[in-house]
Amino acid sequence: MPGIAFNQDFLAFCIWKSDGEMTEEGVRAWVRQYANTQVRELLMNPNYDRTFYEGKVWEPLWLNYDPAIPDDEQGISSDPDSEFNRRAINNAYLLNKRGINPFLVAIDECRRSGIAPWLSIRMNDVHNKNDETSYMHSSFWRENPQFRRAEYRYTKTKDWSDRALDYGHEQVRARAMSLIDELLKMYDIDGLELDWMRTPPHFKPGSDIENAHLLTDFMREVREKADQTEKARGHRIRLGVRVPAHPQTSYGIGLDAVTWAKKGYVDWIVITCYNTTIDTDMPVELWKYLLRGTEVTLCAGAEIVLKSYPRTKQFQYNSLLTTRGFASSVFSRGADRVYLFNYFDTPECSICDIDNYAELFREVGDLVTLQDKPRRHIVTFEDFSPVGVPRSSILPLKVNGVSNVRIHTGKACNRVPYVILGVAQGNGKTLSVCMNGGQECTPVGPYELPCPNPGPQTFCYQFRVPTCALNDGYNVVEIGSEDEVVIDWVEIAYRAD
């Protein structure tokens, strides 16, 4: 049966909750809000480069933290987000000082609430890697620059992923395995996810494919540890991974998820974008084909940010309607779950129509509850590719004559369909739109994008689509113009007219 898998970053709990909520009841309430919704699995993140709990193998976030010492002497205030960082480290410190292991509490509350508790390990987090003094860095990372994947070029690229750890080194893999081993022994969980999308790539440039066998061996060892642990626990422990949305991209950076599935190392694969936009055209069908013969659960991952092309300033957070559109599409393509990432319960980082937050978790996990509700299908792009491979994006699109844009919308909806076009340059009044082989759409004037925050909005035109003109699945929007026009936003919206 379908449903929602929901990844909750525990740092967000520490950032956006008050110090008074750093209690057992505060943690339980954080989990309990997803009870009686379509959330089937709650995946909680116990680490960045340090951990959010007191363990023996990695340093905790609050190591050497003292509330009485000025921030700039503790690697906090040098970061632009110093207020958030102070709150995060202080609240994690408070939980520990009060004797609360938040994950023990959250796992218990998940079971009380009928939700499967998972942990999701960030395999290579790069938060604050621009700042060597940041409190978020482990001593392992600080003291071993030789284990960073491309430190030699960081001063030129300023790309934080160049300072990620290189899994080509045995010491890096051993450190990660020590955390996995501890988590399996410490917490009675239903599943453990290895989040390889925080943060790729994992090998020095040019060595990804030749080192893929190292991560396949790594996944085999993790499966063996999980098998041993589940004998002691008396129940199955599922293993999952988060990998790039496109199989050639995943394989191209050394993440051979199809082989992991066929060898029985993983039960669960999340295909997803990186972090700069939701990917509304992931090849779910291709993944299902490649995974045939396995019983792997295939999850389609939705990031909170929505952008139409890589360098645009025009972006927004997803809304109830755009997430409905994403879910309707991926479920119709064969996905087993919608997987939500960074959909926090706070206005600072969540759906832009935060008043619909609870409704979203009651709806987007099943085609039945999505059927015939207003929704939006936005053209976006694949936001991650192997080193040396350009990212693919159809927008911005220069139209002088006729240009085509293909949008997957899932099963046609019993609502009024529109095409929305955002114009970056040129006279949008000259535009015309046909659908799927010349079926003319009616221009109905300018349109203002809903929920534009936090970015600026483009000037849009809308065209009403004949209901019979839409297919289940892909639809081709034929955009015509006698004058040159640059389009930077394209969507099909089902609205409640």
Secondary structure, DSSP 8 states (H G I E B T S, - for coil): ---EEEEEEHHHHHHHS-GGG-SHHHHHHHHHTTTTSSEEEEEEE-BSSSBSS--SSS-BTTTT--TTS-GGGTT-TTSTTHHHHHHHHHHHHHHHHTT--HHHHHHHHHHHTT-EEEEEEESS--TTTT-TT-TT--HHHHH-GGGBSSGGGHHHH--GGGGSB-TTSHHHHHHHHHHHHHHHHH---SEEEEETTSS---S-TT-TGGGHHHHHHHHHHHHHHHHHHHHHHTS--EEEEEEESSHHHHHHTT--HHHHHHTTS-SEEEEE--SSS--S---HHHHHHHTTTS--EEEEEEESEEESSTT-S-EEE--HHHHHHHHHHHHHTT-SEEEEES--SSGGGS-SSGGGHHHHHHHTT-HHHHTT--EEEE--------TT-------SEEEEEEEEEEEE--S--SSEEEEEEEEEES-GGG-EEEETTTEE-EEEEEE--S--TBS---EEEEEE--GGG--SSEEEEEEEEEEEEEEEEEEEEEE--
